[in-house]
Amino acid sequence: MTPTERAVARLPAHLRRYVAGQEYESYTPRDQAVWRHILRRLRSHLSDKAHSAYLEGLEATGIGVERIPSLDEMNEKLAILGWAAVGVRGFIPPAVFSEMQSLGVLAIAADIRTHEHIQYTPAPDFVHESAGHAPIIANARYAEYLKRCGMAAFKAIASVEDQIIFEAIRNLSVVKEDPSATPEEVEHAQARLDAASRSCRYVSESTRASRLYWWTAEYGMVGSLESPRLYGAGLLSSIGEAEHCLTPAVKKVPLSVTCSDTEYDITRMQPQLFVARDFEHLFEVLEQFQATLAWKRGGDYGLREAWKARSVNHLVLVDGHEVTGKVLELIEGLRPVAEGLGTALVRMEGPVLLSRQGKALGKPWTGEALVAFGAGPLPERGEFQFELVSGLRLSGFAVGGGEVLRLRATIGGRELELPSATRLFLSEGLPSVAGGPADPGAWDRWFGELNAFSAGDGEARARARKAQALPPALAALYREVRAMRESGEVRLERLEQLSRAASAFPDDWLLKVEVEELRVASSTAPLQGMASQRSASSQASAP
């Protein structure tokens, strides 16, 4: 197995289906030039502006300048750091991205931005994910922060609107990166995102987690307000942002948990950035943020968050069992059950899955399920009738495994309308309510096809159109310039011919830059020295 195949094999099955091959041979000669142009400029600009771990981390994570690195190269180096990288296509669901990160796996978009978007792209691409995220994880403390931040995002509760917005963002990014997309298609994709954003009823925990991640891992700065260093992947991988962020036009404020309540616009340069004192400061803010989540708070707060979300989440009961499903209704008790828990009964829409310590117990229950709070003598089998401290009275017949028939429930003399055949669970408290299913693998096995993630059809079409947008004659010129640079055998007469040939493609500025760079290098350095330098660089970074 290759290093990347080993990394993929270690992933749980429900995550593996989001993985895509890098398809290294599909990178065009212009793609290689885009990578080289960005990395050369970033290295030059960031040498004294990025966190000290950045330049060291490029080499430590297998990222060279001259060629797009292969995932196998990166995984050989990342394995030493206890991390791995797998390829994906474009945006993947936030829960998948954060779960991978919590496991120490970087999800790297295999595609690379077009030369038209060389300064900045809102879509995930190989430059951002590899040259942005990977180098800083060479710092062990920061790498640990990424894992913990991923876990917090994975546990946060997402709303149904979050999914709608994700799909709209993904669609817009694909359209914008498609060279053949019409203005009408771009306009429609933007309008779809605007409509999805306006449909949002409230700010979910998942949205707040994404903001924390954005203002730290993506656009974070560290050090003093007067002279901060860059560590966020968005800053480290964007020429435009890396240059803009240190200007007076960008306000710098001390990092605090309020960043999770601060909106951002992915389509423009950021007007304000948060500066952490040091990497330990990140852990302090993360701990404060986690304390606000239903995952940590449980009780009525957690139930209300799950009810508002209208999405699949799971309740963690006192005895360690977890009940996964959608919270349909909360029924208030006459008296509190425990501190922070006044809810007497929860109705959960099916399918409902019971698990313990993240491992499913049996098949999902297709009907409604109920969770009642308090200590009661619910038998495994047979007739039962009892009243809980909340004032809820329950009676019926227990079949076994939590299934009950002929269920009746009253509270304060009022009879509740509940299914007569259901699953009933009792718990003396509710320590946690967390986002998504407790056993993602089991949930995916049962319902993955029903909620199948589109396997990058839009991205595949955009890639094909991008390749078609590169005329064979232009591709040949890019290849010749690269071969000349790598061999060191530069003939000025041929450079002049290449320059004239490039003029036939007036919209392609990057080739002209490559030719001019070669002309300058050949006139200021001995060719033999240049060849040796290029050869060593090529060997260090070639796949």
NULO-83201 format. One record per residue (C-alpha): residue in three letters; x, y, z. Coordinates in steps of 0.05 Angstrom, whole numbers. Example, Ala and Ser with C-alpha at 12.3 -4.5 7.8 and 13.67 -1.06 7.14 Angstrom:
+------+--------+--------+--------+
! rest !      x !      y !      z !
+------+--------+--------+--------+
!  ALA !    246 !    -90 !    156 !
!  SER !    273 !    -21 !    143 !
+------+--------+--------+--------+
This chain:
+------+--------+--------+--------+
! rest !      x !      y !      z !
+------+--------+--------+--------+
!  MET !      0 !      0 !      0 !
!  THR !     22 !     71 !    -14 !
!  PRO !     27 !    121 !     44 !
!  THR !    -38 !    152 !     23 !
!  GLU !    -73 !     85 !     16 !
!  ARG !    -52 !     69 !     87 !
!  ALA !    -80 !    136 !    111 !
!  VAL !   -146 !    123 !     77 !
!  ALA !   -150 !     51 !    103 !
!  ARG !   -145 !     77 !    175 !
!  LEU !   -207 !    121 !    166 !
!  PRO !   -275 !     95 !    189 !
!  ALA !   -317 !     70 !    131 !
!  HIS !   -367 !    127 !    136 !
!  LEU !   -310 !    176 !    123 !
!  ARG !   -276 !    137 !     68 !
!  ARG !   -332 !    148 !     19 !
!  TYR !   -316 !    223 !     18 !
!  VAL !   -244 !    210 !     -3 !
!  ALA !   -222 !    222 !    -75 !
!  GLY !   -157 !    205 !   -110 !
!  GLN !   -109 !    261 !   -125 !
!  GLU !   -103 !    241 !   -198 !
!  TYR !    -36 !    275 !   -204 !
!  GLU !    -31 !    266 !   -279 !
!  SER !    -93 !    309 !   -288 !
!  TYR !    -56 !    371 !   -266 !
!  THR !    -41 !    413 !   -328 !
!  PRO !     25 !    448 !   -342 !
!  ARG !     -9 !    513 !   -324 !
!  ASP !    -33 !    483 !   -258 !
!  GLN !     40 !    468 !   -242 !
!  ALA !     58 !    540 !   -259 !
!  VAL !      2 !    566 !   -215 !
!  TRP !     29 !    526 !   -156 !
!  ARG !    100 !    549 !   -168 !
!  HIS !     81 !    622 !   -175 !
!  ILE !     40 !    622 !   -111 !
!  LEU !     91 !    584 !    -69 !
!  ARG !    150 !    627 !    -92 !
!  ARG !    113 !    691 !    -76 !
!  LEU !     87 !    665 !     -9 !
!  ARG !    155 !    640 !     13 !
!  SER !    186 !    706 !     -4 !
!  HIS !    132 !    748 !     29 !
!  LEU !    122 !    705 !     90 !
!  SER !    194 !    692 !    109 !
!  ASP !    191 !    746 !    162 !
!  LYS !    116 !    752 !    171 !
!  ALA !     91 !    681 !    185 !
!  HIS !     98 !    643 !    251 !
!  SER !    167 !    614 !    257 !
!  ALA !    138 !    543 !    247 !
!  TYR !    114 !    559 !    177 !
!  LEU !    178 !    555 !    134 !
!  GLU !    204 !    496 !    175 !
!  GLY !    136 !    463 !    168 !
!  LEU !    136 !    466 !     92 !
!  GLU !    195 !    418 !     89 !
!  ALA !    171 !    378 !    149 !
!  THR !    105 !    363 !    113 !
!  GLY !    133 !    348 !     44 !
!  ILE !    114 !    413 !      9 !
!  GLY !    162 !    439 !    -43 !
!  VAL !    160 !    500 !    -87 !
!  GLU !    175 !    475 !   -158 !
!  ARG !    120 !    424 !   -166 !
!  ILE !     52 !    407 !   -136 !
!  PRO !     69 !    356 !    -82 !
!  SER !     37 !    288 !    -84 !
!  LEU !     -4 !    263 !    -26 !
!  ASP !     43 !    204 !    -19 !
!  GLU !    102 !    252 !     -8 !
!  MET !     62 !    291 !     43 !
!  ASN !     38 !    228 !     80 !
!  GLU !    109 !    202 !     87 !
!  LYS !    127 !    265 !    125 !
!  LEU !     60 !    275 !    161 !
!  ALA !     63 !    204 !    190 !
!  ILE !    124 !    226 !    230 !
!  LEU !     81 !    281 !    261 !
!  GLY !     23 !    234 !    276 !
!  TRP !    -20 !    262 !    221 !
!  ALA !    -44 !    242 !    151 !
!  ALA !    -75 !    274 !     90 !
!  VAL !   -129 !    248 !     43 !
!  GLY !   -156 !    278 !    -21 !
!  VAL !   -227 !    304 !    -28 !
!  ARG !   -266 !    342 !    -82 !
!  GLY !   -284 !    413 !    -64 !
!  PHE !   -327 !    426 !     -3 !
!  ILE !   -346 !    366 !     39 !
!  PRO !   -398 !    367 !     95 !
!  PRO !   -372 !    406 !    156 !
!  ALA !   -384 !    346 !    203 !
!  VAL !   -340 !    302 !    158 !
!  PHE !   -285 !    355 !    154 !
!  SER !   -285 !    366 !    230 !
!  GLU !   -288 !    291 !    246 !
!  MET !   -228 !    278 !    201 !
!  GLN !   -190 !    335 !    234 !
!  SER !   -206 !    309 !    304 !
!  LEU !   -173 !    244 !    281 !
!  GLY !   -111 !    280 !    257 !
!  VAL !   -128 !    275 !    183 !
!  LEU !   -125 !    335 !    136 !
!  ALA !   -179 !    334 !     82 !
!  ILE !   -143 !    365 !     22 !
!  ALA !   -181 !    389 !    -38 !
!  ALA !   -144 !    356 !    -96 !
!  ASP !   -162 !    409 !   -148 !
!  ILE !   -121 !    473 !   -156 !
!  ARG !   -146 !    543 !   -169 !
!  THR !   -145 !    573 !   -239 !
!  HIS !    -93 !    626 !   -259 !
!  GLU !   -150 !    677 !   -260 !
!  HIS !   -161 !    666 !   -185 !
!  ILE !    -88 !    661 !   -167 !
!  GLN !    -91 !    715 !   -113 !
!  TYR !   -150 !    685 !    -76 !
!  THR !   -204 !    633 !    -86 !
!  PRO !   -265 !    621 !    -41 !
!  ALA !   -265 !    548 !    -62 !
!  PRO !   -222 !    495 !    -26 !
!  ASP !   -161 !    480 !    -68 !
!  PHE !    -94 !    444 !    -61 !
!  VAL !    -56 !    507 !    -47 !
!  HIS !    -99 !    527 !     12 !
!  GLU !   -106 !    458 !     43 !
!  SER !    -33 !    436 !     35 !
!  ALA !     10 !    499 !     36 !
!  GLY !    -38 !    533 !     85 !
!  HIS !    -59 !    481 !    137 !
!  ALA !     -4 !    430 !    134 !
!  PRO !     60 !    469 !    152 !
!  ILE !     37 !    496 !    219 !
!  ILE !     19 !    427 !    245 !
!  ALA !     94 !    415 !    250 !
!  ASN !     84 !    453 !    315 !
!  ALA !     58 !    399 !    362 !
!  ARG !     18 !    445 !    406 !
!  TYR !    -18 !    478 !    348 !
!  ALA !    -31 !    409 !    318 !
!  GLU !    -66 !    389 !    383 !
!  TYR !   -109 !    452 !    379 !
!  LEU !   -132 !    433 !    310 !
!  LYS !   -154 !    364 !    334 !
!  ARG !   -191 !    393 !    394 !
!  CYS !   -223 !    447 !    352 !
!  GLY !   -245 !    394 !    303 !
!  MET !   -277 !    354 !    360 !
!  ALA !   -315 !    415 !    385 !
!  ALA !   -342 !    429 !    315 !
!  PHE !   -360 !    355 !    307 !
!  LYS !   -399 !    356 !    372 !
!  ALA !   -434 !    423 !    358 !
!  ILE !   -507 !    420 !    337 !
!  ALA !   -521 !    440 !    265 !
!  SER !   -589 !    463 !    240 !
!  VAL !   -625 !    440 !    177 !
!  GLU !   -610 !    509 !    147 !
!  ASP !   -536 !    497 !    158 !
!  GLN !   -540 !    439 !    108 !
!  ILE !   -578 !    482 !     58 !
!  ILE !   -526 !    538 !     63 !
!  PHE !   -470 !    487 !     56 !
!  GLU !   -499 !    460 !     -9 !
!  ALA !   -508 !    531 !    -36 !
!  ILE !   -436 !    551 !    -18 !
!  ARG !   -410 !    488 !    -51 !
!  ASN !   -450 !    501 !   -114 !
!  LEU !   -426 !    573 !   -118 !
!  SER !   -353 !    553 !   -110 !
!  VAL !   -359 !    501 !   -166 !
!  VAL !   -392 !    551 !   -213 !
!  LYS !   -340 !    605 !   -200 !
!  GLU !   -282 !    557 !   -214 !
!  ASP !   -314 !    534 !   -279 !
!  PRO !   -282 !    573 !   -337 !
!  SER !   -343 !    561 !   -381 !
!  ALA !   -395 !    584 !   -330 !
!  THR !   -439 !    640 !   -357 !
!  PRO !   -453 !    704 !   -319 !
!  GLU !   -524 !    680 !   -311 !
!  GLU !   -501 !    615 !   -278 !
!  VAL !   -457 !    654 !   -230 !
!  GLU !   -513 !    702 !   -214 !
!  HIS !   -562 !    645 !   -201 !
!  ALA !   -512 !    609 !   -156 !
!  GLN !   -501 !    673 !   -116 !
!  ALA !   -576 !    685 !   -111 !
!  ARG !   -585 !    614 !    -86 !
!  LEU !   -534 !    626 !    -30 !
!  ASP !   -567 !    693 !    -12 !
!  ALA !   -635 !    659 !     -7 !
!  ALA !   -606 !    602 !     35 !
!  SER !   -573 !    652 !     82 !
!  ARG !   -638 !    691 !     90 !
!  SER !   -675 !    626 !    107 !
!  CYS !   -634 !    618 !    171 !
!  ARG !   -677 !    623 !    233 !
!  TYR !   -621 !    631 !    284 !
!  VAL !   -546 !    623 !    293 !
!  SER !   -532 !    550 !    307 !
!  GLU !   -476 !    520 !    349 !
!  SER !   -445 !    493 !    286 !
!  THR !   -443 !    563 !    255 !
!  ARG !   -410 !    591 !    317 !
!  ALA !   -359 !    534 !    315 !
!  SER !   -344 !    550 !    242 !
!  ARG !   -332 !    623 !    262 !
!  LEU !   -284 !    603 !    316 !
!  TYR !   -247 !    560 !    266 !
!  TRP !   -247 !    615 !    214 !
!  TRP !   -218 !    668 !    260 !
!  THR !   -164 !    621 !    287 !
!  ALA !   -144 !    564 !    241 !
!  GLU !   -163 !    600 !    177 !
!  TYR !   -149 !    674 !    190 !
!  GLY !   -113 !    675 !    256 !
!  MET !    -53 !    718 !    275 !
!  VAL !     -8 !    709 !    335 !
!  GLY !     37 !    755 !    376 !
!  SER !     29 !    828 !    392 !
!  LEU !    -24 !    873 !    362 !
!  GLU !     31 !    919 !    335 !
!  SER !     71 !    864 !    302 !
!  PRO !     31 !    800 !    294 !
!  ARG !     53 !    738 !    256 !
!  LEU !      9 !    697 !    209 !
!  TYR !    -12 !    626 !    224 !
!  GLY !    -82 !    618 !    194 !
!  ALA !    -85 !    576 !    131 !
!  GLY !   -126 !    628 !     94 !
!  LEU !    -72 !    680 !    105 !
!  LEU !    -14 !    632 !     90 !
!  SER !    -43 !    608 !     24 !
!  SER !    -70 !    672 !     -6 !
!  ILE !    -22 !    721 !    -37 !
!  GLY !    -74 !    776 !    -33 !
!  GLU !    -93 !    763 !     39 !
!  ALA !    -21 !    753 !     62 !
!  GLU !     -3 !    822 !     35 !
!  HIS !    -67 !    857 !     56 !
!  CYS !    -74 !    831 !    127 !
!  LEU !    -13 !    869 !    154 !
!  THR !    -34 !    936 !    127 !
!  PRO !    -68 !    990 !    170 !
!  ALA !   -132 !    976 !    131 !
!  VAL !   -142 !    913 !    173 !
!  LYS !   -161 !    923 !    245 !
!  LYS !   -126 !    876 !    295 !
!  VAL !   -162 !    859 !    359 !
!  PRO !   -143 !    811 !    416 !
!  LEU !   -171 !    741 !    407 !
!  SER !   -230 !    724 !    453 !
!  VAL !   -289 !    678 !    452 !
!  THR !   -330 !    734 !    420 !
!  CYS !   -298 !    713 !    354 !
!  SER !   -350 !    656 !    352 !
!  ASP !   -404 !    710 !    348 !
!  THR !   -369 !    750 !    293 !
!  GLU !   -393 !    739 !    222 !
!  TYR !   -346 !    734 !    163 !
!  ASP !   -353 !    742 !     88 !
!  ILE !   -316 !    689 !     49 !
!  THR !   -320 !    729 !    -16 !
!  ARG !   -277 !    789 !      5 !
!  MET !   -215 !    809 !     43 !
!  GLN !   -226 !    810 !    118 !
!  PRO !   -230 !    880 !    149 !
!  GLN !   -214 !    855 !    219 !
!  LEU !   -171 !    798 !    247 !
!  PHE !   -162 !    768 !    316 !
!  VAL !    -93 !    762 !    346 !
!  ALA !    -76 !    707 !    396 !
!  ARG !    -24 !    720 !    449 !
!  ASP !      8 !    652 !    434 !
!  PHE !    -16 !    583 !    417 !
!  GLU !    -36 !    570 !    490 !
!  HIS !    -84 !    627 !    483 !
!  LEU !   -122 !    586 !    430 !
!  PHE !   -135 !    531 !    481 !
!  GLU !   -162 !    582 !    532 !
!  VAL !   -212 !    610 !    481 !
!  LEU !   -231 !    540 !    457 !
!  GLU !   -246 !    518 !    528 !
!  GLN !   -290 !    579 !    539 !
!  PHE !   -327 !    565 !    474 !
!  GLN !   -338 !    491 !    489 !
!  ALA !   -369 !    510 !    556 !
!  THR !   -426 !    544 !    517 !
!  LEU !   -443 !    481 !    476 !
!  ALA !   -500 !    433 !    489 !
!  TRP !   -447 !    378 !    486 !
!  LYS !   -420 !    405 !    552 !
!  ARG !   -483 !    436 !    582 !
!  GLY !   -536 !    383 !    569 !
!  GLY !   -602 !    392 !    606 !
!  ASP !   -656 !    438 !    581 !
!  TYR !   -606 !    481 !    543 !
!  GLY !   -583 !    421 !    502 !
!  LEU !   -654 !    398 !    489 !
!  ARG !   -676 !    466 !    464 !
!  GLU !   -616 !    470 !    417 !
!  ALA !   -632 !    402 !    389 !
!  TRP !   -706 !    419 !    382 !
!  LYS !   -691 !    485 !    346 !
!  ALA !   -642 !    451 !    299 !
!  ARG !   -693 !    401 !    269 !
!  SER !   -633 !    357 !    253 !
!  VAL !   -607 !    290 !    276 !
!  ASN !   -571 !    295 !    343 !
!  HIS !   -561 !    249 !    403 !
!  LEU !   -579 !    252 !    477 !
!  VAL !   -530 !    223 !    527 !
!  LEU !   -566 !    191 !    586 !
!  VAL !   -540 !    183 !    656 !
!  ASP !   -529 !    108 !    649 !
!  GLY !   -484 !    120 !    588 !
!  HIS !   -535 !    102 !    534 !
!  GLU !   -543 !    149 !    475 !
!  VAL !   -608 !    161 !    437 !
!  THR !   -600 !    187 !    366 !
!  GLY !   -656 !    220 !    328 !
!  LYS !   -692 !    286 !    317 !
!  VAL !   -722 !    321 !    378 !
!  LEU !   -795 !    331 !    360 !
!  GLU !   -826 !    359 !    424 !
!  LEU !   -807 !    379 !    495 !
!  ILE !   -858 !    370 !    550 !
!  GLU !   -846 !    412 !    612 !
!  GLY !   -852 !    380 !    680 !
!  LEU !   -890 !    406 !    740 !
!  ARG !   -826 !    403 !    782 !
!  PRO !   -752 !    404 !    762 !
!  VAL !   -719 !    336 !    754 !
!  ALA !   -648 !    361 !    767 !
!  GLU !   -609 !    425 !    764 !
!  GLY !   -618 !    455 !    695 !
!  LEU !   -669 !    402 !    675 !
!  GLY !   -743 !    419 !    680 !
!  THR !   -764 !    378 !    619 !
!  ALA !   -806 !    317 !    637 !
!  LEU !   -810 !    282 !    570 !
!  VAL !   -778 !    286 !    502 !
!  ARG !   -810 !    260 !    438 !
!  MET !   -761 !    239 !    385 !
!  GLU !   -779 !    229 !    312 !
!  GLY !   -757 !    164 !    281 !
!  PRO !   -713 !    133 !    259 !
!  VAL !   -681 !    128 !    328 !
!  LEU !   -617 !     90 !    344 !
!  LEU !   -595 !     68 !    413 !
!  SER !   -521 !     63 !    427 !
!  ARG !   -471 !     61 !    484 !
!  GLN !   -403 !     93 !    484 !
!  GLY !   -411 !    108 !    410 !
!  LYS !   -428 !     37 !    390 !
!  ALA !   -498 !     21 !    363 !
!  LEU !   -540 !    -30 !    399 !
!  GLY !   -583 !    -66 !    348 !
!  LYS !   -624 !    -37 !    291 !
!  PRO !   -655 !     32 !    287 !
!  TRP !   -726 !     40 !    313 !
!  THR !   -769 !     68 !    256 !
!  GLY !   -823 !     99 !    299 !
!  GLU !   -823 !    153 !    352 !
!  ALA !   -783 !    144 !    416 !
!  LEU !   -793 !    177 !    484 !
!  VAL !   -743 !    197 !    537 !
!  ALA !   -772 !    210 !    606 !
!  PHE !   -731 !    242 !    661 !
!  GLY !   -731 !    217 !    732 !
!  ALA !   -721 !    152 !    771 !
!  GLY !   -776 !    102 !    759 !
!  PRO !   -787 !     26 !    764 !
!  LEU !   -792 !     13 !    690 !
!  PRO !   -788 !    -63 !    684 !
!  GLU !   -753 !    -99 !    626 !
!  ARG !   -817 !   -137 !    614 !
!  GLY !   -889 !   -135 !    638 !
!  GLU !   -939 !    -84 !    664 !
!  PHE !   -916 !    -19 !    695 !
!  GLN !   -946 !     43 !    727 !
!  PHE !   -908 !     97 !    763 !
!  GLU !   -901 !    172 !    773 !
!  LEU !   -835 !    211 !    764 !
!  VAL !   -811 !    270 !    805 !
!  SER !   -830 !    316 !    747 !
!  GLY !   -904 !    298 !    758 !
!  LEU !   -906 !    254 !    696 !
!  ARG !   -947 !    190 !    705 !
!  LEU !   -933 !    132 !    658 !
!  SER !   -966 !     64 !    649 !
!  GLY !   -964 !      9 !    597 !
!  PHE !   -934 !    -58 !    580 !
!  ALA !   -858 !    -68 !    569 !
!  VAL !   -842 !   -117 !    513 !
!  GLY !   -766 !   -115 !    524 !
!  GLY !   -708 !    -74 !    498 !
!  GLY !   -744 !     -9 !    515 !
!  GLU !   -804 !    -25 !    471 !
!  VAL !   -871 !    -11 !    505 !
!  LEU !   -943 !    -22 !    484 !
!  ARG !  -1008 !     10 !    507 !
!  LEU !   -970 !     70 !    534 !
!  ARG !  -1009 !    123 !    571 !
!  ALA !   -980 !    187 !    600 !
!  THR !  -1010 !    243 !    641 !
!  ILE !   -982 !    305 !    674 !
!  GLY !  -1021 !    350 !    721 !
!  GLY !  -1084 !    310 !    703 !
!  ARG !  -1075 !    324 !    629 !
!  GLU !  -1069 !    264 !    583 !
!  LEU !  -1013 !    269 !    532 !
!  GLU !  -1022 !    248 !    460 !
!  LEU !   -967 !    198 !    450 !
!  PRO !   -957 !    136 !    406 !
!  SER !   -985 !     74 !    440 !
!  ALA !   -928 !     32 !    413 !
!  THR !   -860 !     63 !    422 !
!  ARG !   -790 !     59 !    452 !
!  LEU !   -785 !     88 !    522 !
!  PHE !   -721 !    107 !    559 !
!  LEU !   -713 !    134 !    629 !
!  SER !   -656 !    177 !    655 !
!  GLU !   -646 !    214 !    720 !
!  GLY !   -611 !    270 !    683 !
!  LEU !   -583 !    292 !    617 !
!  PRO !   -509 !    306 !    619 !
!  SER !   -500 !    320 !    545 !
!  VAL !   -535 !    333 !    479 !
!  ALA !   -488 !    330 !    420 !
!  GLY !   -492 !    341 !    345 !
!  GLY !   -503 !    285 !    296 !
!  PRO !   -510 !    210 !    310 !
!  ALA !   -472 !    179 !    369 !
!  ASP !   -448 !    124 !    322 !
!  PRO !   -436 !    158 !    255 !
!  GLY !   -413 !     93 !    224 !
!  ALA !   -476 !     55 !    241 !
!  TRP !   -521 !    113 !    221 !
!  ASP !   -485 !    117 !    155 !
!  ARG !   -493 !     42 !    143 !
!  TRP !   -568 !     47 !    153 !
!  PHE !   -582 !    115 !    122 !
!  GLY !   -520 !    136 !     83 !
!  GLU !   -550 !    120 !     15 !
!  LEU !   -613 !    157 !     33 !
!  ASN !   -573 !    219 !     50 !
!  ALA !   -518 !    207 !     -1 !
!  PHE !   -468 !    262 !    -13 !
!  SER !   -461 !    280 !    -86 !
!  ALA !   -392 !    254 !   -104 !
!  GLY !   -365 !    316 !   -136 !
!  ASP !   -401 !    315 !   -204 !
!  GLY !   -399 !    390 !   -208 !
!  GLU !   -325 !    392 !   -190 !
!  ALA !   -311 !    338 !   -242 !
!  ARG !   -344 !    379 !   -296 !
!  ALA !   -307 !    442 !   -275 !
!  ARG !   -241 !    404 !   -278 !
!  ALA !   -256 !    378 !   -347 !
!  ARG !   -274 !    447 !   -372 !
!  LYS !   -212 !    477 !   -341 !
!  ALA !   -168 !    426 !   -378 !
!  GLN !   -206 !    441 !   -443 !
!  ALA !   -194 !    516 !   -432 !
!  LEU !   -118 !    504 !   -439 !
!  PRO !   -101 !    500 !   -514 !
!  PRO !    -51 !    445 !   -530 !
!  ALA !     -3 !    496 !   -561 !
!  LEU !     -4 !    537 !   -497 !
!  ALA !      6 !    475 !   -454 !
!  ALA !     67 !    457 !   -497 !
!  LEU !     97 !    525 !   -484 !
!  TYR !     88 !    517 !   -409 !
!  ARG !    122 !    449 !   -412 !
!  GLU !    181 !    476 !   -452 !
!  VAL !    192 !    533 !   -404 !
!  ARG !    192 !    484 !   -345 !
!  ALA !    240 !    436 !   -380 !
!  MET !    286 !    494 !   -396 !
!  ARG !    286 !    518 !   -324 !
!  GLU !    297 !    449 !   -295 !
!  SER !    354 !    432 !   -342 !
!  GLY !    388 !    499 !   -337 !
!  GLU !    398 !    498 !   -413 !
!  VAL !    370 !    566 !   -428 !
!  ARG !    380 !    595 !   -498 !
!  LEU !    362 !    669 !   -502 !
!  GLU !    344 !    662 !   -575 !
!  ARG !    293 !    608 !   -558 !
!  LEU !    267 !    651 !   -500 !
!  GLU !    252 !    706 !   -550 !
!  GLN !    215 !    657 !   -593 !
!  LEU !    175 !    632 !   -533 !
!  SER !    159 !    704 !   -514 !
!  ARG !    132 !    718 !   -584 !
!  ALA !     92 !    653 !   -583 !
!  ALA !     62 !    672 !   -515 !
!  SER !     36 !    737 !   -545 !
!  ALA !    -13 !    694 !   -585 !
!  PHE !    -49 !    683 !   -518 !
!  PRO !    -60 !    754 !   -492 !
!  ASP !   -103 !    731 !   -433 !
!  ASP !    -51 !    684 !   -405 !
!  TRP !     -6 !    730 !   -364 !
!  LEU !     26 !    673 !   -324 !
!  LEU !     67 !    644 !   -382 !
!  LYS !     96 !    713 !   -396 !
!  VAL !    117 !    718 !   -323 !
!  GLU !    150 !    649 !   -327 !
!  VAL !    188 !    669 !   -390 !
!  GLU !    211 !    736 !   -361 !
!  GLU !    233 !    703 !   -297 !
!  LEU !    275 !    654 !   -336 !
!  ARG !    305 !    710 !   -377 !
!  VAL !    325 !    749 !   -314 !
!  ALA !    353 !    686 !   -280 !
!  SER !    395 !    666 !   -340 !
!  SER !    425 !    736 !   -346 !
!  THR !    444 !    743 !   -272 !
!  ALA !    468 !    673 !   -255 !
!  PRO !    514 !    623 !   -288 !
!  LEU !    473 !    570 !   -324 !
!  GLN !    510 !    512 !   -292 !
!  GLY !    495 !    539 !   -222 !
!  MET !    423 !    551 !   -242 !
!  ALA !    417 !    479 !   -267 !
!  SER !    446 !    451 !   -202 !
!  GLN !    399 !    493 !   -161 !
!  ARG !    337 !    474 !   -202 !
!  SER !    357 !    401 !   -202 !
!  ALA !    364 !    398 !   -126 !
!  SER !    298 !    434 !   -117 !
!  SER !    264 !    388 !   -166 !
!  GLN !    290 !    326 !   -132 !
!  ALA !    267 !    352 !    -65 !
!  SER !    196 !    365 !    -88 !
!  ALA !    182 !    320 !   -148 !
!  PRO !    129 !    267 !   -138 !
+------+--------+--------+--------+
